[in-house]
């Protein structure tokens, strides 16, 4: 039916007074949804109108499909015309996926025509599977809880509500609950009453879907009660006092109290009933003295014999225990349930357990500076159920100055039989180890930003330790996080744990926080021998007496520690302004022989170890960098990361992505425990001859910052060596021992320390050196050490191993007024 036919059909001519009026709509068709197989009805009413017909997707609906009703408005006398049509599911499905199905009506009068608004007809549905379901958690009392929920895809978009033990949660009546715009449930401060099963419910006009339930358990850690009064002095000259783990008592899986629940104290002689010594006591004391004298004489004889055997050995390594690299870990027994365990064991309390007694029959050899053991395959070290590492077999040992040959595979195999070390990574590319004595050294995991500095004198003279350094893949280690906490650094192990150190070593590793202390509460976590993670310090609130200290720089965290073990830096955001640095990296195939071409966009923590891991993985996949990596600040705002592609030449390329963008959920990024997070954009070129690709990739946090990549290259001929350009290459040896591991020569270092350690009335001492090196925030920590200058120089060495300039350090020394600075200007040969 064409337009002329509609105009010709005039059955009810209008009164002459109204013949110049255009029709206007009293009812226009609205958007509707087809539910299951029930057709929908569209209605249109207009006055004054002589005819009304519907047009759907640009085509006129047949006249027979219209239901027409004509009336007259009693107030105006104008004709009113109403038309209805039915739309079936089959009609919509014919064009489903090509475009939206729409209809509009056209009304005529003798003066002209009017068109109504378009009404869109969509088939309603709700998928069964949730895109993301809530996961159960165990949280401490008063912590924040975040339960994620992404409802199933549906039309119309599903509404979301939350159930607690099958009862509807209403944030209006309980403000401790908050539902975000992304449908996540936040429990602001966990209460004991919040222990329950939580279910996310999605519903629209089609169906109602329930997610699997997530169990939230709120636990209470036990607290200290007051000590009781001391008891009376008993017959054994001992007084006692006790306390209970009852304020509060641990509940729902919470930790027992830490510390002792029973203390004893020796009574004074006035209070002790047994103050007089009888004849039996005198005899006992005489016997003890006699035994002590005999043992002393025997020890003198042994020392004299031993010194004769050691004749000819250099004085610096005369201690007998240098002949062995074996040591045993401290025996740690797990505390019984309900017992109090000390928060931090006294350092060096059992130091005699950490080294194997010297083998006096072992032969000796020359000394050249640092240690390397020499043994063939027939005499390799073995690990038994006894000591962690057995002593080296009898034979020769050579001490040298320089790089340490390493066989990480053999070393890791030796550790693998010990329970604590079964979680060490098996890929030796991310493990370094070496053998060190009192001259110290350095371990580095290349291209990760992770290193361990072992200063001179950190290992006691006469001791030799075989030390390792390794970085873990995030999925291999379970690090529990709660509330707004996020992993900010790699998880790094150095060890073996339990070795005795006489001064701190420095563990350096990257972090990805914005380094704004006002936005963060950062804690260093250490894993205990039993496997639990403990907070060992809060950055910025360290005490000089603590065995740990942290120097937080813009991109690096340097940890001073006298205890080796497994560490990680965890941050808890104090406001939504807290941000993590994300590294955005774009990869594409090196070669492409098909019409499909995929671009992968990685969104990872901005630490070198993660970039190295992704580079290695992409090399195996046949991918390569196609653009310079960029950094994005990702805020703790609960908003997802969104990625989209734009401005492709549609004559040659098209995207196979159905939606306009992709998203990575907020918590997947914020937790920091997910590895290799990325989105893939699959493109299709319309011809194999098309090789030029130009487009724009946009990555942004919803309601936050964003970055874009302008891609323009030839997928067949582009051979730019971008991989090497943007990966920080570290060509240093994984293990260096002795003087070669340090910028400052050992003898010069000793002279600087002796010159600056002593307090100077004019301030020209170690305090001025710390100020000149911008380290004066740590003065209390340096002051707590026997040689503050040496700790400052250790930190300088850790910071400037690759870029250290001794002349600059000499200039600082000259400013302080110390003549020792001039010695830096001599050549290495003269040193």
DRENBADREN-176569 format. One line per 4 residues: their letters; for each residue x, z, y of C-alpha. Coordinates in Angstrom, 1 decimal. Layout:
N
A> X:Z:Y  ...;
***
This chain:
831
XXXX> 0.0:0.0:0.0  1.5:-1.0:3.3  1.0:0.2:6.9  -1.5:-2.5:7.9;
XXXX> -3.8:-1.5:5.1  -3.8:2.1:6.2  -4.7:1.2:9.8  -7.5:-1.2:8.8;
XXXX> -9.3:1.5:6.8  -11.3:3.3:9.4  -14.5:4.8:7.9  -15.4:7.4:10.5;
XXXX> -14.6:6.1:14.0  -13.9:8.9:16.6  -16.2:9.8:19.5  -15.2:7.8:22.6;
XXXX> -14.1:11.0:24.4  -11.4:11.7:21.8  -10.3:8.1:21.0  -7.0:8.6:22.8;
XXXX> -5.8:11.7:20.8  -2.9:11.7:18.3  -3.5:13.7:15.1  -1.9:17.1:14.8;
XXXX> -1.4:19.2:11.7  -3.4:22.3:10.9  -1.6:22.7:7.5  1.8:21.2:6.6;
XXXX> 3.2:21.1:3.0  5.7:23.9:2.2  8.6:24.1:-0.2  7.6:24.9:-3.7;
XXXX> 9.1:25.7:-7.1  8.0:24.3:-10.4  7.9:27.2:-12.9  8.2:26.1:-16.5;
XXXX> 5.8:23.1:-17.0  3.1:24.0:-14.5  2.6:21.3:-11.8  2.5:22.3:-8.2;
XXXX> 0.1:21.3:-5.4  1.0:20.1:-1.9  -1.6:20.4:0.8  -1.9:18.6:4.2;
XXXX> -4.7:19.0:6.8  -4.9:17.2:10.2  -7.3:16.6:13.1  -8.4:14.2:14.5;
XXXX> -7.4:12.0:11.5  -8.9:8.9:10.0  -6.4:8.7:7.0  -3.7:10.9:5.5;
XXXX> -1.3:9.8:2.7  1.7:11.4:1.1  5.1:9.8:0.9  7.6:11.3:-1.8;
XXXX> 11.3:10.4:-1.8  10.6:7.4:0.5  7.8:5.9:-1.6  4.0:6.1:-0.9;
XXXX> 2.0:8.1:-3.4  -0.8:6.0:-5.0  -4.2:6.4:-3.4  -5.8:7.5:-6.6;
XXXX> -3.5:10.5:-6.8  -4.8:12.0:-3.6  -7.6:14.6:-3.6  -9.3:14.0:-0.2;
XXXX> -11.8:16.3:1.6  -13.4:15.4:5.0  -15.1:17.9:7.3  -15.9:18.3:11.0;
XXXX> -14.6:21.0:13.3  -17.9:22.7:14.6  -16.2:23.8:17.8  -14.8:20.5:18.9;
XXXX> -16.7:18.0:16.9  -13.4:16.4:15.7  -13.0:15.1:12.2  -10.8:17.2:10.0;
XXXX> -9.1:15.6:6.9  -7.4:17.5:4.1  -5.4:15.9:1.3  -3.8:17.4:-1.8;
XXXX> -1.5:15.9:-4.5  0.0:17.4:-7.7  3.7:17.1:-8.6  4.7:17.4:-12.2;
XXXX> 8.0:18.6:-13.7  8.5:15.1:-15.1  8.3:13.5:-11.7  11.0:15.8:-10.3;
XXXX> 13.3:15.5:-13.4  13.4:11.7:-12.9  15.7:12.1:-10.0  17.0:15.6:-10.7;
XXXX> 20.7:15.9:-10.0  20.7:12.8:-7.7  19.1:14.4:-4.7  16.4:17.0:-3.9;
XXXX> 12.8:15.8:-4.5  10.8:15.9:-1.2  7.4:14.9:0.1  5.8:14.6:3.5;
XXXX> 2.4:13.5:4.7  1.5:10.9:7.4  -1.7:11.2:9.4  -3.4:8.3:11.3;
XXXX> -5.8:8.2:14.2  -6.9:5.3:16.3  -4.2:6.2:18.8  -1.2:6.4:16.4;
XXXX> 0.5:8.3:13.5  2.2:11.7:13.0  4.6:12.8:10.2  4.6:16.4:8.8;
XXXX> 7.6:18.4:7.9  9.3:17.6:4.6  8.5:19.9:1.6  11.1:20.2:-1.1;
XXXX> 10.0:20.5:-4.7  12.6:22.2:-7.0  12.5:23.1:-10.6  12.9:26.9:-10.9;
XXXX> 15.2:28.4:-13.5  17.4:31.4:-14.1  20.4:31.2:-16.5  20.8:33.9:-19.1;
XXXX> 24.4:34.8:-18.7  25.7:36.8:-15.7  28.7:35.3:-14.0  30.2:38.8:-13.9;
XXXX> 28.9:42.0:-15.4  29.7:45.6:-14.5  32.4:47.3:-16.4  32.5:51.0:-17.4;
XXXX> 34.9:53.3:-15.7  36.2:56.9:-15.9  36.8:58.3:-12.4  37.7:61.6:-10.9;
XXXX> 35.2:63.7:-8.9  34.7:62.5:-5.3  36.4:59.1:-5.9  34.8:55.9:-4.8;
XXXX> 33.4:53.7:-7.6  32.9:49.9:-7.4  30.7:48.2:-10.0  30.7:44.4:-9.8;
XXXX> 27.8:42.1:-10.5  27.4:38.4:-10.1  23.9:37.4:-11.2  23.2:34.3:-13.3;
XXXX> 22.9:31.0:-11.5  19.3:30.2:-10.6  16.8:28.5:-8.3  15.5:30.2:-6.2;
XXXX> 18.6:32.5:-5.9  18.1:35.6:-7.9  17.5:39.0:-6.3  19.5:41.9:-7.6;
XXXX> 18.7:45.5:-8.1  20.5:48.3:-10.0  19.3:50.7:-12.6  20.7:54.1:-13.4;
XXXX> 19.7:55.2:-16.8  16.9:52.6:-16.6  15.6:54.0:-13.3  15.7:52.0:-10.0;
XXXX> 18.4:53.0:-7.6  17.2:53.1:-4.0  20.1:53.5:-1.4  17.5:54.4:1.2;
XXXX> 16.7:57.7:-0.6  20.3:58.4:-1.8  22.9:57.2:0.8  25.7:57.9:-1.7;
XXXX> 24.8:54.5:-3.2  25.5:51.3:-1.3  24.7:47.7:-2.5  26.9:45.1:-0.8;
XXXX> 25.7:41.6:0.3  27.5:40.3:-2.8  25.3:42.5:-5.0  28.0:45.0:-6.0;
XXXX> 27.2:48.7:-6.3  29.4:51.2:-4.6  29.2:54.9:-5.3  30.8:56.4:-2.2;
XXXX> 31.8:59.7:-3.7  31.4:60.2:-7.4  29.4:63.3:-8.4  28.9:64.8:-11.8;
XXXX> 25.3:63.7:-11.7  26.6:60.1:-11.3  27.7:60.1:-14.9  25.3:57.5:-16.3;
XXXX> 24.7:54.0:-17.6  24.4:51.4:-14.9  22.7:48.1:-15.3  22.5:45.1:-13.0;
XXXX> 19.1:43.3:-12.9  18.6:39.8:-11.6  15.2:38.3:-11.1  13.4:35.4:-9.5;
XXXX> 10.0:33.7:-10.0  11.0:32.5:-13.4  12.5:35.4:-15.3  14.2:38.8:-15.1;
XXXX> 17.6:39.3:-16.7  19.5:42.5:-17.4  23.3:42.8:-17.6  25.0:44.9:-20.3;
XXXX> 25.2:48.5:-19.3  28.3:50.0:-17.8  29.0:53.6:-18.5  30.5:55.6:-15.6;
XXXX> 32.0:58.9:-16.6  32.9:61.3:-13.7  35.5:63.8:-14.9  36.7:67.0:-13.3;
XXXX> 40.4:68.0:-13.5  41.0:71.7:-14.1  42.2:73.9:-11.2  44.2:77.0:-10.9;
XXXX> 42.7:80.6:-10.9  44.6:83.4:-9.1  47.3:85.3:-11.1  46.2:88.6:-12.6;
XXXX> 48.1:91.7:-11.6  51.4:92.5:-13.4  50.9:94.6:-16.5  52.6:97.9:-17.0;
XXXX> 56.2:97.7:-18.3  56.1:97.6:-22.0  58.4:98.9:-24.7  60.3:95.6:-24.7;
XXXX> 61.1:96.1:-20.9  58.8:93.2:-20.0  55.8:92.8:-17.6  53.2:90.1:-18.0;
XXXX> 50.6:88.4:-15.9  48.1:85.6:-16.7  45.7:83.1:-15.2  42.9:80.8:-16.5;
XXXX> 42.1:77.2:-16.1  38.6:77.9:-14.8  38.4:77.0:-11.1  37.0:74.6:-12.0;
XXXX> 37.2:74.3:-15.7  38.1:70.7:-16.8  35.0:68.7:-17.7  34.0:65.3:-19.1;
XXXX> 37.5:64.4:-20.2  39.3:65.8:-17.1  42.9:67.0:-17.3  43.8:70.5:-18.2;
XXXX> 45.6:72.5:-15.6  49.3:71.9:-15.2  51.8:74.8:-15.2  52.1:78.1:-17.1;
XXXX> 49.1:80.3:-17.9  51.3:83.3:-18.9  54.4:84.6:-17.1  56.8:87.4:-18.0;
XXXX> 59.3:89.4:-16.0  62.0:91.8:-17.0  61.3:95.4:-15.7  63.8:97.3:-13.6;
XXXX> 65.8:100.0:-15.2  63.6:102.7:-13.5  60.4:101.3:-15.1  61.8:100.4:-18.5;
XXXX> 61.2:103.2:-21.1  64.4:102.3:-23.0  66.9:103.0:-20.3  69.4:104.9:-22.4;
XXXX> 71.8:103.2:-24.8  72.2:104.9:-28.2  75.2:104.6:-30.6  73.5:101.6:-32.2;
XXXX> 73.5:99.7:-28.9  77.1:100.5:-28.2  78.1:99.1:-31.6  76.0:96.0:-31.0;
XXXX> 77.7:95.3:-27.7  81.2:95.8:-29.2  80.3:93.2:-31.9  79.1:90.7:-29.4;
XXXX> 82.3:91.0:-27.3  84.5:90.5:-30.4  82.7:87.3:-31.4  83.0:85.9:-27.9;
XXXX> 86.8:86.6:-27.9  87.2:84.7:-31.2  85.2:81.7:-30.0  87.2:81.6:-26.8;
XXXX> 90.5:81.5:-28.7  89.2:78.8:-31.0  88.1:76.7:-28.1  91.6:77.0:-26.5;
XXXX> 93.2:75.7:-29.7  90.9:72.7:-29.9  91.5:71.7:-26.3  95.3:71.9:-26.8;
XXXX> 95.1:69.6:-29.9  92.8:67.2:-28.1  95.1:66.9:-25.1  97.9:65.9:-27.4;
XXXX> 95.9:63.2:-29.0  94.9:61.9:-25.5  98.5:61.6:-24.4  99.0:58.2:-22.6;
XXXX> 95.4:57.7:-21.6  94.7:57.2:-17.9  93.6:60.3:-16.1  90.5:58.8:-14.7;
XXXX> 89.0:58.3:-18.2  90.6:61.3:-19.9  87.2:62.9:-20.7  86.7:62.5:-24.4;
XXXX> 83.1:61.5:-24.1  84.1:58.2:-22.5  84.8:57.0:-26.1  81.1:56.8:-26.8;
XXXX> 78.2:55.1:-25.2  75.7:57.0:-27.3  73.2:59.5:-25.9  70.0:61.1:-27.0;
XXXX> 66.8:61.4:-25.0  65.5:64.9:-24.3  63.2:66.0:-27.0  59.8:66.2:-25.5;
XXXX> 56.9:67.6:-27.4  53.4:66.9:-26.2  51.5:69.9:-24.9  48.8:71.3:-27.1;
XXXX> 45.3:70.8:-25.9  44.3:73.4:-23.4  47.9:74.6:-22.8  49.5:74.5:-19.4;
XXXX> 52.3:72.1:-18.9  54.9:72.3:-16.2  54.3:69.7:-13.5  57.9:68.7:-13.2;
XXXX> 60.6:69.8:-15.8  63.7:71.4:-14.3  66.3:68.7:-13.9  69.3:68.9:-16.2;
XXXX> 67.9:71.9:-18.0  68.8:70.3:-21.4  71.7:68.1:-20.2  73.7:69.1:-23.2;
XXXX> 71.3:67.1:-25.4  71.9:63.9:-23.5  75.3:63.0:-24.9  76.7:62.7:-28.3;
XXXX> 79.8:64.9:-28.9  83.1:63.0:-28.7  84.6:61.4:-31.8  88.2:62.7:-31.6;
XXXX> 89.3:60.1:-34.1  88.3:57.1:-32.0  91.3:55.0:-30.8  91.8:54.3:-27.1;
XXXX> 93.0:51.3:-25.0  93.8:50.1:-21.5  91.8:50.8:-18.4  91.1:48.1:-15.7;
XXXX> 88.1:49.3:-13.7  84.8:49.2:-15.6  83.6:49.2:-19.2  82.8:46.5:-21.7;
XXXX> 82.6:47.2:-25.5  84.2:44.7:-27.8  82.8:44.4:-31.3  81.9:41.6:-33.7;
XXXX> 78.7:40.8:-35.5  79.6:42.9:-38.5  79.8:46.1:-36.4  76.7:45.7:-34.0;
XXXX> 75.0:48.8:-32.7  72.1:50.0:-34.7  69.1:52.1:-33.7  68.0:54.8:-36.1;
XXXX> 65.3:57.5:-36.0  67.9:59.9:-34.6  69.7:59.2:-31.3  68.4:56.4:-29.1;
XXXX> 71.7:54.6:-29.4  74.4:55.4:-31.9  78.0:55.8:-30.8  80.0:52.7:-30.6;
XXXX> 81.9:52.1:-33.9  85.5:53.1:-34.1  87.6:50.4:-32.5  89.0:49.3:-29.2;
XXXX> 87.3:49.4:-25.8  88.3:47.4:-22.9  87.6:48.4:-19.3  87.5:45.5:-16.8;
XXXX> 86.5:44.7:-13.3  83.8:42.0:-12.8  80.8:40.5:-14.6  79.5:42.0:-17.8;
XXXX> 78.7:39.6:-20.7  75.2:40.5:-21.9  73.2:39.7:-25.0  69.7:41.0:-24.0;
XXXX> 68.1:39.8:-27.2  70.4:42.0:-29.3  69.9:44.9:-26.9  66.1:44.6:-26.9;
XXXX> 66.0:44.4:-30.7  67.9:47.7:-30.8  65.4:49.4:-28.6  62.3:48.0:-30.3;
XXXX> 62.3:50.5:-33.1  61.9:53.4:-30.7  58.2:54.2:-29.9  58.7:54.6:-26.1;
XXXX> 60.3:51.1:-25.9  57.8:49.2:-27.9  56.1:48.1:-24.7  59.2:46.6:-23.2;
XXXX> 58.7:42.8:-22.7  60.2:40.6:-25.4  61.3:37.8:-23.1  64.9:38.4:-22.3;
XXXX> 64.7:36.2:-19.2  63.2:39.2:-17.4  65.6:41.9:-18.7  69.1:42.7:-17.6;
XXXX> 71.4:45.3:-19.1  75.0:46.5:-18.9  77.5:49.2:-19.7  78.6:51.5:-16.8;
XXXX> 80.8:54.5:-16.1  81.5:56.6:-13.0  82.5:53.6:-11.0  78.9:52.4:-11.0;
XXXX> 77.5:48.9:-10.7  74.4:46.8:-10.3  71.7:45.2:-12.4  69.7:42.3:-11.1;
XXXX> 66.8:40.3:-12.6  67.5:36.9:-11.0  64.9:35.4:-8.7  62.5:38.4:-8.8;
XXXX> 63.8:40.6:-5.9  64.3:43.4:-8.5  67.6:45.2:-8.7  69.1:48.6:-9.7;
XXXX> 72.1:49.9:-7.7  74.1:52.5:-9.6  76.4:54.1:-6.9  79.9:55.4:-7.7;
XXXX> 79.8:58.9:-9.1  76.1:58.6:-10.1  77.3:58.6:-13.7  79.4:61.7:-14.5;
XXXX> 83.1:61.1:-15.0  83.8:60.6:-18.7  80.3:59.4:-19.5  79.4:55.8:-20.4;
XXXX> 75.8:54.7:-20.3  74.2:51.4:-21.5  71.4:50.8:-18.9  68.7:48.2:-18.8;
XXXX> 66.3:46.9:-16.1  63.2:45.0:-16.9  60.0:43.7:-15.3  56.7:43.8:-17.2;
XXXX> 53.9:41.3:-17.3  50.8:43.0:-15.8  48.7:42.6:-18.9  51.3:44.3:-21.1;
XXXX> 51.0:47.7:-19.4  47.8:49.6:-18.7  48.0:51.1:-15.3  44.7:52.9:-14.5;
XXXX> 43.5:52.4:-10.9  40.5:54.0:-9.2  38.5:53.5:-6.1  40.3:51.4:-3.4;
XXXX> 43.6:51.6:-5.2  45.6:48.4:-5.8  48.9:47.5:-7.4  51.4:46.6:-4.7;
XXXX> 54.6:46.0:-6.7  55.7:44.7:-10.0  55.8:47.3:-12.9  59.5:47.9:-13.5;
XXXX> 61.4:49.9:-16.1  64.9:51.1:-15.9  66.5:53.4:-18.5  66.8:54.7:-21.0;
XXXX> 64.9:57.7:-19.7  66.6:61.1:-20.0  70.1:60.2:-19.0  71.9:62.6:-16.7;
XXXX> 72.6:61.3:-13.2  74.6:63.4:-10.6  73.2:61.4:-7.7  70.3:59.0:-7.0;
XXXX> 70.3:55.4:-8.1  68.4:52.9:-6.0  65.6:50.7:-7.5  64.7:47.8:-5.3;
XXXX> 61.5:45.8:-5.8  59.1:43.7:-3.7  55.8:44.9:-2.5  52.8:42.9:-1.1;
XXXX> 51.2:45.3:1.4  51.0:44.6:5.2  53.4:47.6:5.5  51.2:49.2:8.1;
XXXX> 51.3:52.9:7.2  48.2:53.7:9.2  46.1:51.6:6.8  47.5:52.9:3.5;
XXXX> 48.2:55.9:1.4  51.0:54.6:-0.9  52.1:56.4:-4.0  55.0:55.9:-6.3;
XXXX> 53.7:56.2:-9.9  55.9:57.0:-12.9  55.0:56.8:-16.5  55.7:59.9:-18.6;
XXXX> 57.3:59.8:-22.0  53.8:60.3:-23.6  52.4:57.3:-21.7  50.3:58.8:-18.9;
XXXX> 50.9:57.7:-15.3  51.7:60.4:-12.7  52.1:60.3:-8.9  55.6:61.4:-8.2;
XXXX> 55.6:60.9:-4.4  53.5:59.7:-1.5  55.4:57.4:0.8  56.1:59.1:4.1;
XXXX> 55.5:62.6:2.8  58.5:63.0:0.7  60.2:66.4:0.5  64.0:66.6:0.5;
XXXX> 63.9:68.7:-2.7  62.0:66.0:-4.6  63.9:63.9:-7.2  62.4:60.8:-5.6;
XXXX> 62.5:59.2:-2.2  61.2:55.8:-0.9  62.4:53.5:1.8  59.6:51.1:2.6;
XXXX> 60.7:47.9:4.3  58.6:44.9:5.4  58.6:43.3:2.0  60.7:45.6:-0.2;
XXXX> 60.4:49.1:-1.6  63.6:50.9:-2.3  63.3:54.0:-4.6  65.9:56.7:-4.8;
XXXX> 65.6:58.4:-8.1  67.6:60.7:-10.3  65.3:60.0:-13.2  65.1:56.6:-14.9;
XXXX> 61.8:55.4:-16.2  58.9:53.1:-15.6  57.7:52.8:-12.0  55.0:51.0:-9.9;
XXXX> 54.0:51.3:-6.2  50.2:51.8:-5.8  48.3:51.7:-2.5  45.0:53.2:-1.6;
XXXX> 43.4:51.6:1.4  42.3:54.0:4.2  40.2:51.4:6.0  39.0:47.9:5.6;
XXXX> 41.8:46.8:7.9  44.3:47.4:5.0  45.5:44.0:3.8  47.6:42.6:0.9;
XXXX> 49.9:39.6:1.3  48.8:36.7:-0.9  51.1:33.8:-1.7  49.1:30.5:-1.9;
XXXX> 50.9:27.9:-4.0  49.6:24.4:-4.8  50.7:22.5:-7.9  49.8:19.0:-9.3;
XXXX> 51.0:17.0:-12.3  54.4:15.3:-12.1  53.0:12.3:-14.0  49.5:10.9:-14.1;
XXXX> 48.3:8.0:-16.3  44.6:8.7:-16.3  41.9:8.4:-13.7  41.6:12.2:-13.5;
XXXX> 44.0:14.2:-11.4  44.0:18.0:-11.2  45.3:20.2:-8.4  45.8:23.9:-9.1;
XXXX> 45.8:26.4:-6.3  47.4:29.8:-7.2  46.4:32.9:-5.2  49.0:35.6:-6.2;
XXXX> 50.5:38.8:-4.9  53.4:37.9:-2.5  56.2:39.2:-4.7  59.1:37.1:-6.1;
XXXX> 58.6:38.1:-9.7  55.0:36.7:-9.7  56.2:33.4:-8.1  58.9:33.1:-10.7;
XXXX> 56.4:33.6:-13.5  54.1:30.9:-12.1  56.9:28.5:-11.5  58.1:28.9:-15.1;
XXXX> 54.5:28.4:-16.4  53.9:25.3:-14.3  57.2:23.9:-15.5  55.9:24.1:-19.1;
XXXX> 52.6:22.6:-18.0  54.3:19.6:-16.4  53.3:20.7:-12.9  55.2:20.8:-9.6;
XXXX> 54.8:22.1:-6.1  53.2:19.6:-3.7  53.1:21.6:-0.5  55.0:24.5:1.1;
XXXX> 53.6:27.9:0.0  51.7:29.9:2.6  50.9:33.6:3.0  47.4:34.9:3.6;
XXXX> 46.4:38.5:4.5  43.7:39.6:2.2  41.7:42.6:3.5  39.9:45.3:1.7;
XXXX> 36.5:44.1:2.9  34.9:43.5:-0.5  34.6:39.7:0.4  35.7:37.1:-2.1;
XXXX> 38.3:34.4:-1.7  36.8:31.0:-1.2  38.5:27.6:-1.8  37.3:24.2:-0.9;
XXXX> 38.6:20.6:-0.6  37.7:18.2:2.2  38.4:14.8:3.8  39.1:12.8:0.7;
XXXX> 38.9:9.0:1.1  35.6:8.5:-0.7  36.3:4.8:-1.2  39.1:5.7:-3.6;
XXXX> 38.6:9.3:-4.7  35.8:11.7:-5.6  35.6:15.4:-6.6  34.2:16.3:-10.0;
XXXX> 33.3:19.8:-8.7  29.6:20.3:-8.7  29.5:23.0:-6.1  30.9:22.7:-2.6;
XXXX> 33.5:25.5:-3.1  35.0:27.8:-5.7  35.4:31.6:-5.3  37.8:34.2:-6.8;
XXXX> 36.0:37.6:-7.0  37.3:40.2:-4.6  38.2:42.8:-7.2  40.2:40.4:-9.3;
XXXX> 42.5:40.0:-6.4  42.4:43.5:-5.0  43.3:45.3:-8.2  46.5:43.4:-8.5;
XXXX> 46.3:43.6:-12.3  45.2:40.0:-12.8  48.0:37.5:-13.3  48.1:33.8:-12.4;
XXXX> 44.8:33.7:-10.6  44.0:30.1:-9.6  41.3:27.5:-9.1  41.5:23.9:-10.4;
XXXX> 40.2:21.0:-8.4  39.6:18.1:-10.7  39.6:14.8:-8.8  38.9:11.3:-10.0;
XXXX> 40.4:8.1:-8.6  38.2:5.0:-8.9  41.1:2.8:-9.9  44.5:3.3:-11.6;
XXXX> 46.1:1.4:-8.8  45.1:4.2:-6.3  48.2:6.4:-5.8  47.9:7.6:-2.2;
XXXX> 46.1:11.0:-2.0  45.1:12.5:1.3  42.9:15.6:1.6  42.7:19.1:3.0;
XXXX> 42.6:22.2:0.9  41.1:25.3:2.6  41.6:28.9:1.3  40.0:31.7:3.2;
XXXX> 38.5:35.1:2.6  34.8:35.2:3.5  34.5:36.7:7.0  38.3:36.9:7.1;
XXXX> 41.5:34.9:7.6  42.2:31.5:6.1  44.9:28.9:5.5  44.8:25.2:4.9;
XXXX> 47.0:22.6:3.2  47.2:19.1:4.5  48.0:17.1:1.4  49.4:13.6:1.9;
XXXX> 51.6:12.1:-0.8  52.0:9.4:-3.5  51.1:10.7:-6.9  53.2:8.1:-8.6;
XXXX> 56.4:7.9:-6.5  56.7:11.2:-4.7  59.9:12.9:-6.0  60.5:15.6:-3.3;
XXXX> 62.5:18.5:-4.9  60.1:21.1:-3.5  60.4:23.4:-6.5  64.0:24.4:-5.5;
XXXX> 63.3:24.5:-1.8  60.7:27.2:-1.9  62.0:29.5:-4.7  64.6:32.0:-3.5;
XXXX> 67.5:31.3:-5.9  69.7:34.2:-6.9  72.9:33.1:-8.4  74.4:36.5:-8.8;
XXXX> 75.3:37.8:-12.3  72.6:40.0:-14.0  75.1:42.8:-14.5  78.1:43.7:-12.4;
XXXX> 80.2:46.8:-13.0  82.8:48.5:-10.9  84.1:47.3:-7.5  82.8:43.8:-7.8;
XXXX> 79.2:45.2:-7.5  79.8:46.6:-4.0  80.7:45.2:-0.6  82.6:48.3:0.5;
XXXX> 85.9:48.9:-1.4  85.9:52.2:-3.2  88.9:53.8:-1.4  87.5:52.8:2.0;
XXXX> 84.1:54.2:1.1  85.8:57.6:0.2  87.6:57.6:3.6  84.4:56.9:5.5;
XXXX> 82.5:59.7:3.7  85.3:62.2:4.3  85.3:61.3:8.0  81.5:61.4:8.6;
XXXX> 80.2:64.0:6.2  81.6:66.9:8.3  79.3:67.8:11.2  80.7:66.8:14.6;
XXXX> 79.8:68.7:17.7  79.4:65.5:19.7  77.2:63.9:17.0  79.8:61.3:15.8;
XXXX> 79.0:62.0:12.2  76.7:60.6:9.5  73.6:61.3:11.7  74.9:58.7:14.3;
XXXX> 75.6:56.3:11.5  72.0:56.6:10.2  70.7:56.1:13.7  72.8:53.0:14.3;
XXXX> 71.6:51.5:11.0  67.9:52.4:12.0  67.6:54.9:9.1  67.1:58.1:11.2;
XXXX> 63.6:58.6:9.7  65.3:59.8:6.6  67.7:62.3:8.1  66.2:65.3:6.2;
XXXX> 66.6:63.4:2.9  70.3:62.5:3.7  71.0:66.1:4.8  69.8:67.4:1.4;
XXXX> 72.6:65.6:-0.4  76.2:66.8:-0.9  77.5:63.7:0.8  74.9:62.3:3.3;
XXXX> 77.3:59.4:4.2  77.5:58.2:0.7  73.7:58.0:0.3  73.5:56.0:3.6;
XXXX> 76.2:53.6:2.4  74.3:53.3:-1.0  71.2:52.2:0.9  73.3:49.7:3.0;
XXXX> 74.7:48.3:-0.2  71.2:47.9:-1.7  70.0:46.1:1.4  73.0:43.8:2.1;
XXXX> 74.3:42.8:-1.3  73.7:39.1:-0.6  74.0:39.1:3.1  76.3:42.1:3.8;
XXXX> 78.7:41.6:6.7  81.5:44.1:6.6  82.6:43.2:10.2  79.1:44.2:11.4;
XXXX> 79.5:47.6:9.6  82.9:47.9:11.1  81.5:47.4:14.6  79.0:50.2:13.9;
XXXX> 81.9:52.4:12.9  83.8:51.5:16.0  80.7:52.4:18.1  80.7:55.8:16.5;
XXXX> 84.4:56.1:17.3  86.0:56.2:13.9  89.3:54.4:13.4  88.4:53.9:9.7;
XXXX> 86.5:50.8:10.9  89.7:48.8:11.3  90.3:48.9:7.6  87.4:46.5:7.0;
XXXX> 89.2:43.7:8.7  92.0:43.4:6.1  91.7:40.8:3.4  90.5:41.5:-0.1;
XXX> 94.0:41.2:-1.4  95.3:43.9:0.9  92.4:46.2:-0.3;
***
